[in-house]
Amino acid sequence: MRKQMMWSAVVTGASAITMLAMRHGLNQAWRVAKADDPPENPASSDVTWRDAIAWTLATSIVIGLGRLLTLRGAAAGWTHFTGEAPPE
C-alpha cells in the first residue's frame, strides 16, 4: 500500500510538471507557426475549422506523447532508485 501511494505521488508530480512544460511548448510553437495566439476554445464559432482541427490534433498528440514519456520516465527512475519495478 505504501509503495502504491508513493508511486502515485511520483507519477502525479511528474505528470503535472510535464504537462505544464508541454502546454507552454505547444503554445509557443503555435505562436511561431501562426503568428497568433492558440485558440482558447476550438469549439467557438470565432475559430476557423482549420485552426480548430489543427489545435485539437496538436494538443491530442502532445498530451498523448507527454503522458507516455512521463510514465516511462517515472518507471525508469523508480526502478533505478528502488531496484524494483513500479507497483501495478
N, C-alpha and C positions, 0 to 999 in steps of 0.2 A: 504494500500500500504506500509506504513512504517513497519508494523508488518511482512509483507511478506519479505521485504528486510532484516530485522533483522533475521528472521528465516533462510533465505538463507545464510546469513553470519555465523550463528551458525552452520548450517549443513556443510557448506564448510570447516570451520575451524576444526570442529570435524572430518570430513572425512579425511582431509589432515594428521592430527596427527595420526589417527587410521591406515591409510594405510601405513605410514612410519613405525609405530611400527609393524604392521602385516608383512610387507615385510622383515624387519630386523629379526623378529622371524622365518619366513619361511626359509630365507636364512641360519640362524643358525641351524635350525632343519635339513635342507638338509645336511649341512656340518657334523653334528654329525652322521646322519644316513648313509651317503655315503662316508664320509671321503674325500670329494671333493667339489669344488665349484658348485653351481647350474648352469645349462646351461643358457648362456646369450640369446641364440636363439634356442629354442627347434626344430625349423624347419630346422636347419642346418644338413647337412649330417654327420657332425662330432659327433653328438649326437645320441646315440642309441635310437631305437624306445621305448624301455622300459623306459629309462630316460625321453624322450620327453613326453610320455604319463603320467608318474608319476608326472612330474613337472607341466604339464598342468592341471591335475586333482587337484593337491595340491593347486596351485595358484587360480584356479576357486573356490574351496571350501572355502579357506581362505578369498578371496575377497568378496564372497557372504555373508559369515557369518559376516565378518567385516562390510560390508555395513548395514546389518540388525541390528547388535548390535549398530552401530553408530546412525542410525536413531531412534531406540527405546530409546537409552540412551539420545540423544538430545531432543527427545519429552518428556521424563520423566523430564529432567532438565528444559525444557521450562515450562512445566505445574507446576512444583514445584515453580519456581521463579516468574511466571506471574499469576498463578492461572487460566490459560486458556489453552485450547488445542492449539497446534501449528496451524498456518494457513494452509489451504489446498494448 
